[in-house]
Amino acid sequence: MICFKVNMPFNGSGNMFSRRIIAFMVISTGVIALIIGMAMWQDGGTGIGDRGELKKFSSASELKAFLQEHQTGYQDAYGIIGTDTAIREGLPASAPVPAIEKWGLNIPVSESASGYSTTNIQVEGVDEPDFVKNDGKYIYIISGDRLLIVDAYPAEKARVLSEITVKGRPAELFLNGDHLVVFSRLQEEYYLTPRSSIVPVPCSREATHAYVYSVRDRSRPELLRDINVSGSYYDARMIGDYVYLITSEYVRWCTGDPVLPYLDDGAGEGVSPDIYYFDIPQRSFMYYTLAALDVRGRREVKAETFLLGYSTTLFASKENIYIAYQKEIPVRRWAEIAPAVRSVEIGDGIPRQGSIIHKFGVNGDRITYIGMGEVPGHLLNQFSMDEYNDHLRVATTVEGWTREGGFLFNNVYVLDREMKTKGRLEYIAPDEKIYSTRFVGDRLYMVTFKRIDPFFVIDLSDPEHPGILGKLKIPGFSDYLHPYDSRHILGIGKETEENQWGGVSIGGLKIALFDVSDVNYPKLVDKVEIGEAGTDSEALRDHKAFLFDCQKDLLVIPVREVRKVPIPSSAQGAYSQKIWLGAYVFGVSPEKGFTLRGTVTHSSDAPPYYYYYWGAPDTVKRALYMDDVLYTISTREIVMTDLKDLSRHLNRLGLPSEIAEPVYPLPLKAME
C-alpha cells in the first residue's frame, strides 16, 4: 500500500490591559512616520482594475481623509463621534515581561508514544492552529477559558497535569517543542481626552493576545511573553519557529477620528504599525494586521497593517500568505477578466461579484507585500486556493442576476508569481456551485452540486491551458476532499435522492472513496451512508476534525447521528428518532473499500432538541491517536479507547469548561 503524505508532524511542541488611563497625542500631519520599502503593483484597467500602486499613509489625518472619501457605505461609530479636535488614539502601555531563563531547553519525555497523529493541515510544513494539540505524551487543550495540559499516555493513568485560566476568550493554540502559543480575544477599554475637554472619554475595541508559555515543566507552565495586537483574532500559521498572526478589525471611530491599529510585543512601548492601502472604494474598510513572532526567541515582533475590504479566505504556503476578499466588479471590467461571462446576458449593467487576492511573502520575521490579483466570483474556503510551482491556482463560483434571470457557474484560474492571470477554465457545471475542492500536485479534484454530484478531475499541468480530464456523476455531494494516495481521493458529505415532488432530499452522512487512476474516467470505489436525514459531522465544516492515517489504515469521523427507533405498538410501522453522539472508526483501502472497525459513544440518547442543535456538549469535535489508543474529544470529556478492540474503553477524563444547555437550538438548514 502506497499512501499519500499530506501532514508533517512537528517534533516539538490577558493579562495586562483592562482599564488604563493612557497618554496620547494630538493627530496632525506627520504624526506617524511610515517606512517605504514594500513592492508595488500596477494595473491599467478600469473599475476595480484602477488599483495603481500600493501606497502608505504618511499621517493619521491622511488616513481620515481617505476613509471619508472612499468608504461608500455606512461608517460604524464606536465611542463618541463628532469632536472637532483630532485626537490620536492612545496606545496601551507595555506590560512587564517575566525574566526568561529557560528558552531553548528540552527535557526528554518519558513513556511517550512511538507514533501519534498531528493536526490535519492543508500544506505540508505549514502548521495550522487548533484548540487541541498533542506530542505523543501530553494533550494541550483549550476548554472554556482554561488551558489544560493532560498527561494522556499511558491512557489508563491519564490525568489533568496543570490548568491555567486564560484571560479573555482563548480560541486556538500552537505547540512548538517546549513552547505553547495561545491566542485569546479580549475586549479592551482605554481613555482619550479631547483637547477641548479635561474629562477622559472611554473607548473600547477588540484585541488579540498571543500568550507564549514555556511548558518545559508541564505541571507548571510559565508565561514568557504577552503580545497584544489590535483587532479580532482572524487566523494564524506556523512555519518552522515563526508564527504568523493575522488580526482583523473594522475601522473604528472615536472622538471623531479613526482609531489606529497598535502592537505591543511586551518588550517596549506599544507602537502603531505602518498602514498600507490601495485607492479602491469599499462599503467598509478593515485593518488587517500581519505579525511575525519568533516562538523560541525574544526578538522584536514585526508587523504591518493593510487597509482592505472584508476578507473571506486565507491560504498559506511555506513562502507566501494569501488573503482574499469579495468586491463588486463593474460590468466593463468584468468582461475583460471573465470571457465566460459573454455567454451570459449582462443586461442592466449591475456590478458582479469578484474576489481580490493579496499576496504577502514571509521569511522569518520579514513580511513583504508582493502583489494583488483579481478573479470573478467568490471562493468557498481555504481549499479554493493552492500554490504550486510559483503559481496560485484558484477555484471560484460565479452567481448573480440579470433582467433575464439568474446565472450560476464555476471557474478555475492560474495566476503567476506577480498575480497576473496566466490561465483560465471557465463556465464549469452551469447552474451548480462548488461544494469542495482539493488541489493535489498538477490536478484539481472538484465537486459541484445541484441535483447530482459531478466529481471533476481537472488538469493543471499546463498553467496556461487548464482542462477537464474527466468527471463522475453520482448522487450526493462531498463537503471535504482528502488525498488517500496519488490515485485515490476520500470525500465526506451527504447522500441525496430524488423525492416524490421532483426535488432532491438530503439523507444521511456519506463517506466515499474515488479512484482517479484513469483520469478520464474516475470511478467510485465504495461509499458508506451513516444515519438518517439530519445526521451531521464536525468534519463537514472543519477539516481539522477529519482524522486519517493511511499507514495505520485508520479513518475516524465524528458523527452526530439521527437514528430511527421503531414504535412496537404501531401497526403502521411508525417510528421515533434518537440522537447518538460519538465517532465512527473505519479501515479503508482501494481493495476492500470501507471496513467498519467500531464506534466510540459519547452519548447514546441525547435530548430530542439536539436534532437541530449541532453544538451539543457531547458532540465529538476532534480525534487523535497515540500508538494504539484513540482519544475522542468533546466539550464535556476525553474518551480513551483501545484501537485494537474498540469495545474496550480505557479511560474517560472530564473537562472543566462550563456547559450551558441550548435555549434556542440552531436550525439544521444553516449547516447544509
C-alpha positions as CSV (number, residue, x, y, z in Angstrom):
1,M,0.0,0.0,0.0
2,I,1.4,3.4,-1.0
3,C,0.0,6.3,1.0
4,F,0.0,10.0,0.1
5,K,1.6,12.1,2.8
6,V,-0.2,15.4,3.5
7,N,0.8,16.1,7.0
8,M,4.3,16.6,8.6
9,P,4.5,16.2,12.3
10,F,6.2,19.0,14.2
11,N,8.5,17.4,16.7
12,G,8.0,19.9,19.2
13,S,5.9,21.2,20.7
14,G,-4.6,38.6,29.3
15,N,-3.1,39.7,31.3
16,M,-2.1,43.3,31.1
17,F,-4.7,45.6,29.5
18,S,-8.0,46.1,31.2
19,R,-8.8,49.7,32.2
20,R,-5.9,52.1,31.8
21,I,-5.8,55.9,31.5
22,I,-3.4,56.4,28.6
23,A,-1.3,59.2,27.5
24,F,-1.9,60.2,23.9
25,M,-1.2,62.8,21.3
26,V,-3.0,65.2,19.0
27,I,-3.3,64.0,15.4
28,S,-1.6,66.1,12.8
29,T,0.0,65.6,9.5
30,G,3.3,63.7,10.1
31,V,2.4,62.2,13.4
32,I,3.0,58.6,12.1
33,A,6.2,58.1,10.2
34,L,5.7,55.2,7.8
35,I,8.5,53.4,6.1
36,I,8.6,52.8,2.4
37,G,10.0,49.5,1.2
38,M,7.2,47.3,0.0
39,A,6.8,46.1,-3.5
40,M,4.5,47.9,-5.9
41,W,1.8,46.5,-8.2
42,Q,0.1,48.3,-11.1
43,D,-2.8,47.6,-13.5
44,G,-4.1,50.0,-16.1
45,G,-7.7,48.6,-16.2
46,T,-10.9,50.3,-15.2
47,G,-13.1,50.0,-12.1
48,I,-11.5,47.5,-9.7
49,G,-8.5,47.5,-12.0
50,D,-7.7,51.1,-11.1
51,R,-5.5,49.8,-8.3
52,G,-2.4,51.8,-9.0
53,E,0.4,51.2,-6.6
54,L,0.5,50.1,-3.1
55,K,0.6,53.3,-1.0
56,K,1.3,54.3,2.5
57,F,-0.4,56.8,4.8
58,S,2.0,59.4,6.0
59,S,-0.2,60.7,8.7
60,A,-3.4,59.9,10.6
61,S,-5.1,62.9,9.1
62,E,-4.4,61.5,5.6
63,L,-6.0,58.2,6.7
64,K,-9.0,60.0,7.9
65,A,-9.4,61.9,4.7
66,F,-9.0,58.7,2.6
67,L,-11.8,57.0,4.6
68,Q,-14.2,59.9,4.3
69,E,-13.7,60.0,0.5
70,H,-13.6,56.3,-0.3
71,Q,-15.8,54.5,2.1
72,T,-19.1,54.2,0.3
73,G,-21.2,52.6,3.0
74,Y,-22.3,53.5,6.5
75,Q,-19.4,54.2,8.9
76,D,-20.0,52.4,12.1
77,A,-19.2,54.7,15.1
78,Y,-17.6,53.4,18.3
79,G,-17.3,55.7,21.2
80,I,-18.0,59.4,20.8
81,I,-18.1,60.9,17.3
82,G,-18.1,64.5,16.1
83,T,-15.4,66.0,18.2
84,D,-13.8,68.8,16.3
85,T,-10.3,68.3,17.7
86,A,-8.5,65.4,16.2
87,I,-7.0,63.2,19.0
88,R,-4.7,60.3,18.3
89,E,-5.8,57.0,19.8
90,G,-3.8,56.2,22.9
91,L,-1.6,53.1,22.7
92,P,-1.6,50.6,25.5
93,A,1.3,50.9,27.9
94,S,3.7,48.0,27.7
95,A,3.5,45.2,30.1
96,P,6.4,43.9,32.1
97,V,7.9,40.7,30.6
98,P,8.9,38.0,33.1
99,A,12.5,37.2,33.3
100,I,13.2,34.4,30.8
101,E,15.8,31.9,31.7
102,K,14.6,28.7,30.1
103,W,14.5,29.5,26.3
104,G,15.6,26.6,24.2
105,L,15.8,23.9,26.9
106,N,14.4,20.5,26.2
107,I,13.7,17.7,28.7
108,P,13.2,14.2,27.2
109,V,9.6,13.0,27.5
110,S,9.3,9.6,29.3
111,E,6.7,7.0,28.4
112,S,5.7,8.8,25.2
113,A,4.0,7.1,22.3
114,S,6.2,6.0,19.4
115,G,3.6,7.2,16.9
116,Y,0.9,9.9,17.2
117,S,-1.4,12.0,15.0
118,T,-1.0,15.7,14.3
119,T,-3.4,18.4,13.2
120,N,-4.9,17.7,9.7
121,I,-3.4,20.6,7.7
122,Q,-3.6,21.7,4.1
123,V,0.1,22.3,3.2
124,E,2.9,20.1,4.4
125,G,5.2,22.2,6.6
126,V,2.6,24.9,7.4
127,D,1.0,24.1,10.7
128,E,-2.5,25.4,11.5
129,P,-3.8,26.4,14.9
130,D,-6.3,24.3,16.7
131,F,-7.9,24.2,20.2
132,V,-6.1,20.9,20.8
133,K,-2.6,19.6,20.1
134,N,-0.5,16.7,21.3
135,D,3.1,15.5,21.3
136,G,2.6,11.7,21.9
137,K,2.6,12.1,25.7
138,Y,0.6,15.2,26.6
139,I,-2.6,16.7,25.2
140,Y,-2.8,20.5,25.3
141,I,-6.4,21.7,25.1
142,I,-8.4,24.9,25.4
143,S,-11.5,24.1,27.5
144,G,-13.7,27.2,28.0
145,D,-11.5,29.9,29.4
146,R,-8.8,27.5,30.5
147,L,-5.7,25.9,29.1
148,L,-5.3,22.3,30.2
149,I,-2.3,20.1,29.9
150,V,-3.3,16.4,30.2
151,D,-0.8,13.7,30.9
152,A,-2.5,11.4,28.4
153,Y,-0.2,8.5,27.8
154,P,-0.5,5.8,29.0
155,A,-4.2,6.2,28.8
156,E,-5.1,4.2,32.0
157,K,-3.2,6.8,34.0
158,A,-4.4,9.9,32.2
159,R,-4.9,13.0,34.4
160,V,-5.0,16.8,34.2
161,L,-1.5,17.8,35.0
162,S,-2.0,21.5,35.0
163,E,-4.7,24.1,34.5
164,I,-4.4,27.8,33.7
165,T,-7.2,30.4,33.4
166,V,-6.5,32.4,30.3
167,K,-7.7,36.0,30.3
168,G,-10.2,36.7,27.6
169,R,-11.7,34.2,25.2
170,P,-9.0,31.7,24.2
171,A,-9.5,30.4,20.7
172,E,-6.6,28.3,19.4
173,L,-3.0,27.4,20.1
174,F,0.3,26.2,18.6
175,L,2.7,23.7,20.0
176,N,6.4,24.1,19.3
177,G,8.6,21.8,21.3
178,D,8.5,23.1,24.9
179,H,6.6,26.2,23.9
180,L,2.9,27.0,23.5
181,V,1.3,30.0,21.9
182,V,-2.3,30.6,22.9
183,F,-4.4,33.1,21.1
184,S,-7.2,34.9,23.0
185,R,-9.7,37.6,22.2
186,L,-10.2,40.5,24.7
187,Q,-12.5,43.5,24.7
188,E,-10.2,46.3,26.0
189,E,-11.1,49.7,27.2
190,Y,-8.9,52.8,27.2
191,Y,-9.4,56.5,27.7
192,L,-8.9,59.5,25.4
193,T,-9.1,63.2,26.5
194,P,-10.2,65.5,23.7
195,R,-8.2,68.7,23.5
196,S,-11.3,70.8,24.2
197,S,-12.1,68.8,27.4
198,I,-10.4,67.8,30.6
199,V,-12.7,64.8,31.0
200,P,-11.3,61.5,29.6
201,V,-13.6,59.7,27.2
202,P,-13.9,55.9,27.3
203,C,-13.4,53.9,24.1
204,S,-13.3,50.2,23.5
205,R,-12.0,47.8,20.9
206,E,-11.2,44.1,20.5
207,A,-7.7,42.9,20.7
208,T,-5.8,39.7,20.3
209,H,-3.3,38.4,22.8
210,A,-0.7,35.8,21.9
211,Y,0.5,34.3,25.1
212,V,3.8,32.4,24.9
213,Y,4.3,29.8,27.5
214,S,7.2,27.6,28.4
215,V,5.9,24.1,29.1
216,R,9.3,22.6,29.9
217,D,7.7,21.8,33.2
218,R,4.2,20.6,32.1
219,S,2.9,20.8,35.7
220,R,3.8,24.5,35.9
221,P,3.6,26.3,32.6
222,E,5.4,29.7,32.7
223,L,4.1,32.7,30.9
224,L,7.1,34.1,28.9
225,R,5.5,36.8,26.8
226,D,2.3,38.6,26.2
227,I,1.9,40.0,22.7
228,N,-1.0,42.4,22.2
229,V,-2.2,43.1,18.7
230,S,-5.3,45.2,18.0
231,G,-8.2,43.6,16.2
232,S,-10.1,40.3,16.4
233,Y,-8.2,37.0,16.1
234,Y,-8.6,36.0,12.4
235,D,-6.2,33.1,11.8
236,A,-2.6,32.1,12.1
237,R,0.0,29.8,10.6
238,M,3.3,28.4,11.9
239,I,6.3,27.8,9.6
240,G,9.3,26.5,11.5
241,D,9.7,28.5,14.6
242,Y,7.8,31.5,13.3
243,V,4.1,32.2,13.9
244,Y,2.3,34.5,11.6
245,L,-0.7,36.0,13.3
246,I,-3.5,37.8,11.4
247,T,-6.0,40.1,13.1
248,S,-8.9,41.9,11.5
249,E,-10.8,45.0,12.7
250,Y,-13.4,47.3,11.2
251,V,-12.0,50.8,11.2
252,R,-13.5,52.3,14.3
253,W,-14.1,55.9,15.1
254,C,-13.6,57.6,18.4
255,T,-13.7,61.3,19.3
256,G,-14.4,61.9,15.6
257,D,-11.3,60.2,14.2
258,P,-10.3,56.7,13.0
259,V,-8.7,54.6,15.7
260,L,-5.3,53.4,14.7
261,P,-4.0,49.8,14.9
262,Y,-1.4,49.0,17.5
263,L,1.1,46.4,18.6
264,D,2.6,45.8,22.0
265,D,5.1,43.0,21.9
266,G,5.8,43.0,25.6
267,A,9.4,44.3,25.1
268,G,8.8,48.0,25.0
269,E,6.2,50.7,24.4
270,G,3.2,50.0,22.1
271,V,3.5,51.2,18.5
272,S,1.2,51.7,15.6
273,P,2.3,49.5,12.7
274,D,2.8,51.0,9.2
275,I,-0.5,51.2,7.3
276,Y,-0.7,50.4,3.5
277,Y,-3.6,50.8,1.2
278,F,-4.9,50.9,-2.4
279,D,-7.3,53.5,-3.9
280,I,-10.2,51.1,-4.1
281,P,-13.5,52.3,-2.7
282,Q,-15.2,49.9,-0.2
283,R,-18.5,49.8,1.6
284,S,-16.5,49.4,4.7
285,F,-12.7,49.1,5.4
286,M,-10.9,46.8,7.7
287,Y,-7.5,46.8,9.2
288,Y,-5.6,43.5,8.6
289,T,-2.5,43.3,10.8
290,L,0.0,40.6,9.9
291,A,2.5,40.0,12.7
292,A,5.6,37.7,12.7
293,L,6.6,36.1,16.0
294,D,9.6,34.0,16.8
295,V,8.2,31.4,19.2
296,R,11.5,30.4,20.7
297,G,13.2,33.8,20.9
298,R,12.8,37.3,22.3
299,R,13.2,39.1,19.0
300,E,11.1,42.1,18.3
301,V,7.7,41.3,16.8
302,K,7.4,42.7,13.3
303,A,4.0,43.8,11.9
304,E,2.4,45.6,9.1
305,T,-1.2,46.7,8.7
306,F,-3.2,46.8,5.4
307,L,-6.4,48.6,4.8
308,L,-8.5,46.2,2.8
309,G,-12.1,45.0,2.3
310,Y,-13.8,42.3,4.3
311,S,-11.8,39.1,4.0
312,T,-13.3,35.8,3.4
313,T,-10.4,33.4,2.8
314,L,-6.9,32.8,3.9
315,F,-4.3,30.4,2.4
316,A,-0.7,30.0,3.3
317,S,2.2,28.2,1.6
318,K,5.7,27.9,3.1
319,E,6.8,31.1,1.4
320,N,3.6,33.2,1.0
321,I,0.3,34.1,2.7
322,Y,-2.7,35.0,0.6
323,I,-5.7,37.0,1.8
324,A,-8.8,37.1,-0.4
325,Y,-12.0,39.2,-0.2
326,Q,-15.0,39.9,-2.3
327,K,-15.6,43.1,-4.3
328,E,-18.2,44.3,-6.8
329,I,-16.7,44.5,-10.3
330,P,-18.1,46.9,-12.8
331,V,-19.6,45.2,-15.9
332,R,-17.0,46.7,-18.2
333,R,-14.1,45.4,-16.1
334,W,-15.9,42.0,-15.7
335,A,-16.0,41.5,-19.4
336,E,-12.2,41.9,-19.5
337,I,-11.3,39.4,-16.8
338,A,-14.1,36.9,-17.4
339,P,-14.5,35.9,-21.0
340,A,-17.1,33.2,-20.0
341,V,-19.5,36.0,-19.0
342,R,-20.0,36.7,-22.7
343,S,-22.3,33.7,-22.8
344,V,-24.4,35.3,-20.1
345,E,-26.6,38.3,-21.0
346,I,-25.2,41.1,-18.9
347,G,-28.2,43.3,-19.5
348,D,-28.7,46.0,-16.9
349,G,-25.1,46.6,-16.1
350,I,-25.3,45.7,-12.4
351,P,-21.9,45.1,-11.0
352,R,-20.8,41.4,-10.5
353,Q,-19.1,39.9,-7.5
354,G,-15.3,39.2,-7.8
355,S,-12.5,38.4,-5.5
356,I,-9.3,40.3,-4.8
357,I,-6.4,38.3,-3.6
358,H,-3.4,39.9,-1.9
359,K,-0.1,38.0,-1.7
360,F,2.4,38.5,1.1
361,G,5.9,36.9,1.2
362,V,7.0,35.6,4.6
363,N,10.5,34.6,5.6
364,G,11.3,34.6,9.2
365,D,10.3,38.0,10.6
366,R,10.3,39.6,7.2
367,I,6.8,40.4,5.7
368,T,6.9,41.6,2.1
369,Y,3.9,42.7,0.1
370,I,4.2,41.1,-3.4
371,G,1.1,41.8,-5.4
372,M,-2.6,41.7,-5.9
373,G,-4.7,39.7,-8.4
374,E,-8.4,39.6,-9.2
375,V,-10.8,36.8,-10.3
376,P,-14.5,36.7,-11.0
377,G,-16.7,35.0,-8.4
378,H,-16.2,34.0,-4.8
379,L,-14.1,31.4,-3.0
380,L,-15.6,28.7,-0.9
381,N,-12.9,28.3,1.7
382,Q,-9.1,28.0,2.1
383,F,-9.0,24.8,-0.1
384,S,-10.2,27.0,-3.0
385,M,-6.6,28.2,-3.3
386,D,-3.3,26.4,-3.7
387,E,0.3,27.3,-4.7
388,Y,2.3,25.0,-6.9
389,N,5.5,25.8,-8.9
390,D,5.2,29.5,-8.3
391,H,1.6,29.6,-9.5
392,L,-1.5,30.3,-7.5
393,R,-4.5,28.2,-8.5
394,V,-8.0,29.4,-7.6
395,A,-11.4,27.9,-7.9
396,T,-14.5,30.2,-7.8
397,T,-18.2,30.2,-8.1
398,V,-19.9,32.9,-10.1
399,E,-23.6,33.7,-9.4
400,G,-25.8,36.7,-10.0
401,W,-28.9,38.1,-11.6
402,T,-29.8,39.8,-14.9
403,R,-33.0,41.0,-16.4
404,E,-33.3,37.6,-18.0
405,G,-32.9,35.7,-14.7
406,G,-30.1,34.2,-12.6
407,F,-26.9,32.6,-13.6
408,L,-24.5,30.3,-11.8
409,F,-21.3,28.6,-12.9
410,N,-17.7,27.9,-11.8
411,N,-14.2,28.9,-12.9
412,V,-10.6,27.9,-12.3
413,Y,-7.8,30.4,-12.7
414,V,-4.0,30.1,-12.6
415,L,-2.1,33.3,-11.5
416,D,1.7,33.7,-12.0
417,R,4.1,34.9,-9.3
418,E,3.2,38.5,-10.0
419,M,-0.5,37.7,-9.5
420,K,-1.4,38.1,-13.2
421,T,-3.9,35.7,-14.7
422,K,-2.0,33.2,-16.8
423,G,-4.6,30.5,-17.5
424,R,-8.4,30.1,-17.1
425,L,-11.0,27.4,-17.3
426,E,-14.5,29.0,-17.2
427,Y,-18.1,28.1,-17.2
428,I,-17.8,24.8,-15.5
429,A,-21.0,23.0,-14.4
430,P,-23.6,25.7,-15.2
431,D,-26.4,26.0,-12.7
432,E,-24.3,24.3,-10.0
433,K,-22.0,25.6,-7.3
434,I,-18.7,24.3,-5.8
435,Y,-19.1,22.2,-2.7
436,S,-15.5,21.1,-2.3
437,T,-12.1,21.3,-4.0
438,R,-8.7,19.8,-3.4
439,F,-5.5,20.6,-5.3
440,V,-3.0,17.8,-5.4
441,G,0.1,18.4,-7.5
442,D,-0.9,19.4,-11.0
443,R,-4.5,18.2,-10.5
444,L,-7.6,19.7,-9.1
445,Y,-10.4,17.5,-7.7
446,M,-13.7,19.4,-7.5
447,V,-17.3,18.6,-6.5
448,T,-20.2,20.7,-7.7
449,F,-23.9,20.1,-6.9
450,K,-27.4,20.9,-7.7
451,R,-29.3,17.7,-8.1
452,I,-26.4,15.3,-8.5
453,D,-22.7,15.3,-7.6
454,P,-20.3,15.7,-10.5
455,F,-16.8,14.8,-9.3
456,F,-14.4,16.6,-11.7
457,V,-10.7,15.8,-12.4
458,I,-9.0,18.9,-13.8
459,D,-5.6,19.0,-15.3
460,L,-3.3,22.0,-14.3
461,S,0.0,20.6,-15.7
462,D,0.0,23.4,-18.3
463,P,-0.7,26.6,-16.3
464,E,-1.8,28.4,-19.4
465,H,-4.3,25.8,-20.5
466,P,-6.1,24.1,-17.7
467,G,-8.7,21.5,-18.8
468,I,-11.2,19.0,-17.6
469,L,-9.9,15.4,-17.9
470,G,-12.9,13.6,-16.7
471,K,-16.0,13.6,-14.4
472,L,-18.2,11.2,-12.5
473,K,-21.8,11.8,-11.7
474,I,-23.3,10.2,-8.6
475,P,-26.0,11.1,-6.1
476,G,-25.0,13.2,-3.1
477,F,-22.1,15.6,-2.6
478,S,-18.8,15.9,-0.7
479,D,-18.1,18.9,1.5
480,Y,-14.5,17.9,2.1
481,L,-12.0,16.0,-0.1
482,H,-8.8,14.4,1.2
483,P,-6.0,12.6,-0.6
484,Y,-5.7,8.9,0.2
485,D,-2.7,8.3,-2.1
486,S,-1.7,9.5,-5.6
487,R,-4.6,7.6,-7.2
488,H,-7.4,7.8,-4.7
489,I,-9.4,10.6,-3.0
490,L,-11.6,10.4,0.1
491,G,-14.7,12.5,0.4
492,I,-17.2,13.3,3.2
493,G,-20.6,14.9,2.6
494,K,-24.2,14.0,2.4
495,E,-26.2,11.4,0.5
496,T,-29.2,12.6,-1.7
497,E,-32.1,11.1,-3.6
498,E,-34.9,12.4,-5.7
499,N,-38.1,12.9,-3.9
500,Q,-41.8,12.5,-4.9
501,W,-42.1,16.2,-5.7
502,G,-39.3,16.1,-8.3
503,G,-36.8,17.7,-6.0
504,V,-33.8,16.4,-4.1
505,S,-33.9,15.3,-0.5
506,I,-30.7,15.2,1.7
507,G,-30.1,12.0,3.5
508,G,-27.5,10.8,6.0
509,L,-23.8,11.4,6.2
510,K,-21.8,9.9,3.3
511,I,-18.1,9.0,3.0
512,A,-16.8,7.9,-0.3
513,L,-13.6,6.7,-1.9
514,F,-12.8,7.7,-5.5
515,D,-10.4,6.0,-7.9
516,V,-8.7,8.6,-10.2
517,S,-6.1,6.2,-11.7
518,D,-7.8,6.7,-15.1
519,V,-8.2,10.5,-15.0
520,N,-10.6,10.4,-17.9
521,Y,-13.0,8.0,-16.2
522,P,-12.9,8.5,-12.4
523,K,-15.0,5.9,-10.5
524,L,-16.5,5.3,-7.1
525,V,-14.7,2.5,-5.3
526,D,-17.0,2.4,-2.2
527,K,-19.3,4.5,-0.1
528,V,-20.9,4.3,3.3
529,E,-24.0,6.2,4.5
530,I,-24.5,6.9,8.2
531,G,-27.8,7.7,9.8
532,E,-30.9,9.4,8.7
533,A,-31.6,12.9,7.3
534,G,-30.1,15.4,9.8
535,T,-27.0,13.3,10.6
536,D,-24.0,15.6,10.8
537,S,-20.3,15.7,11.4
538,E,-17.9,18.4,12.6
539,A,-15.7,17.3,9.7
540,L,-18.1,18.8,7.2
541,R,-17.3,22.3,8.4
542,D,-13.8,21.9,9.8
543,H,-11.1,19.7,8.2
544,K,-9.2,19.5,11.5
545,A,-11.9,17.2,12.7
546,F,-11.0,14.7,10.0
547,L,-8.5,12.1,11.2
548,F,-6.9,9.8,8.6
549,D,-3.7,7.8,8.6
550,C,-3.1,5.7,5.5
551,Q,-0.2,3.7,7.0
552,K,-2.3,2.9,10.1
553,D,-5.3,2.0,8.0
554,L,-7.4,4.4,10.2
555,L,-10.2,6.8,9.4
556,V,-12.1,8.5,12.3
557,I,-15.2,10.6,11.6
558,P,-17.0,12.5,14.4
559,V,-20.7,11.9,14.0
560,R,-24.0,13.3,15.3
561,E,-26.3,10.5,14.1
562,V,-30.1,10.6,13.8
563,R,-31.3,7.1,14.3
564,K,-34.8,5.6,13.7
565,V,-36.4,3.9,16.7
566,P,-39.4,1.7,15.7
567,I,-42.5,2.0,17.9
568,P,-43.5,-1.6,18.7
569,S,-47.2,-0.8,19.4
570,S,-47.6,0.9,16.0
571,A,-49.3,-1.2,13.3
572,Q,-48.3,1.3,10.6
573,G,-44.6,1.0,11.2
574,A,-44.3,4.3,12.9
575,Y,-41.0,5.3,14.5
576,S,-39.4,8.0,16.6
577,Q,-35.9,9.3,16.5
578,K,-33.0,9.5,18.9
579,I,-29.6,11.2,18.6
580,W,-26.4,9.3,19.0
581,L,-23.1,11.3,19.6
582,G,-19.7,9.8,19.1
583,A,-17.2,8.7,16.4
584,Y,-17.2,6.1,13.6
585,V,-13.9,4.3,13.1
586,F,-13.1,2.7,9.7
587,G,-10.3,0.9,7.9
588,V,-10.1,1.9,4.3
589,S,-8.3,0.5,1.3
590,P,-8.7,0.6,-2.5
591,E,-9.1,-3.2,-2.5
592,K,-11.7,-3.5,0.3
593,G,-13.3,-0.1,0.5
594,F,-14.5,0.9,3.9
595,T,-14.5,-1.6,6.8
596,L,-16.2,-0.5,10.0
597,R,-13.9,-1.2,12.9
598,G,-16.3,0.1,15.5
599,T,-17.7,3.2,17.1
600,V,-17.0,5.2,20.2
601,T,-20.0,6.5,22.1
602,H,-20.1,9.8,23.9
603,S,-23.9,9.9,24.3
604,S,-26.3,7.2,23.2
605,D,-29.6,9.0,23.7
606,A,-29.2,12.8,23.6
607,P,-32.2,15.1,24.2
608,P,-34.6,15.5,21.2
609,Y,-33.7,19.1,20.5
610,Y,-30.2,18.0,19.6
611,Y,-31.7,17.0,16.3
612,Y,-31.4,20.7,15.5
613,Y,-28.5,21.7,17.8
614,W,-25.1,20.6,16.5
615,G,-23.1,22.3,19.3
616,A,-24.2,19.8,22.0
617,P,-21.6,19.3,24.7
618,D,-21.2,15.6,23.9
619,T,-20.6,16.2,20.2
620,V,-17.2,14.9,19.2
621,K,-15.1,17.7,17.8
622,R,-11.7,16.1,17.5
623,A,-10.0,12.7,17.4
624,L,-6.3,11.8,17.8
625,Y,-4.3,8.8,18.5
626,M,-1.1,7.8,20.4
627,D,0.1,4.4,19.4
628,D,-2.9,2.1,19.7
629,V,-5.1,4.5,21.8
630,L,-7.8,6.6,20.2
631,Y,-8.7,9.8,22.0
632,T,-12.1,11.3,21.1
633,I,-12.7,14.8,22.4
634,S,-16.0,16.6,23.0
635,T,-16.7,19.8,25.0
636,R,-17.5,17.6,28.0
637,E,-14.8,14.9,28.1
638,I,-12.0,13.0,26.5
639,V,-12.8,9.3,25.9
640,M,-9.8,6.9,25.5
641,T,-10.4,3.7,23.6
642,D,-8.2,0.7,22.5
643,L,-7.8,0.9,18.7
644,K,-7.2,-2.9,18.6
645,D,-10.5,-3.5,20.4
646,L,-12.9,-0.5,20.2
647,S,-15.3,-2.2,22.6
648,R,-12.6,-1.7,25.3
649,H,-12.7,1.7,26.9
650,L,-9.5,2.6,28.7
651,N,-10.4,5.8,30.5
652,R,-12.6,8.9,30.5
653,L,-11.5,12.3,31.6
654,G,-14.0,15.1,32.3
655,L,-13.2,18.6,31.0
656,P,-13.9,21.6,33.3
657,S,-15.5,24.0,30.9
658,E,-18.9,25.3,31.9
659,I,-21.6,23.8,29.7
660,A,-24.9,25.6,29.1
661,E,-27.8,23.7,27.6
662,P,-29.1,25.4,24.5
663,V,-32.1,27.7,24.8
664,Y,-32.7,28.4,21.1
665,P,-31.5,25.5,19.0
666,L,-29.7,26.3,15.8
667,P,-31.6,25.3,12.6
668,L,-30.2,22.3,10.8
669,K,-30.6,24.1,7.4
670,A,-27.9,26.6,8.4
671,M,-25.3,23.8,8.2
672,E,-26.3,22.4,4.8
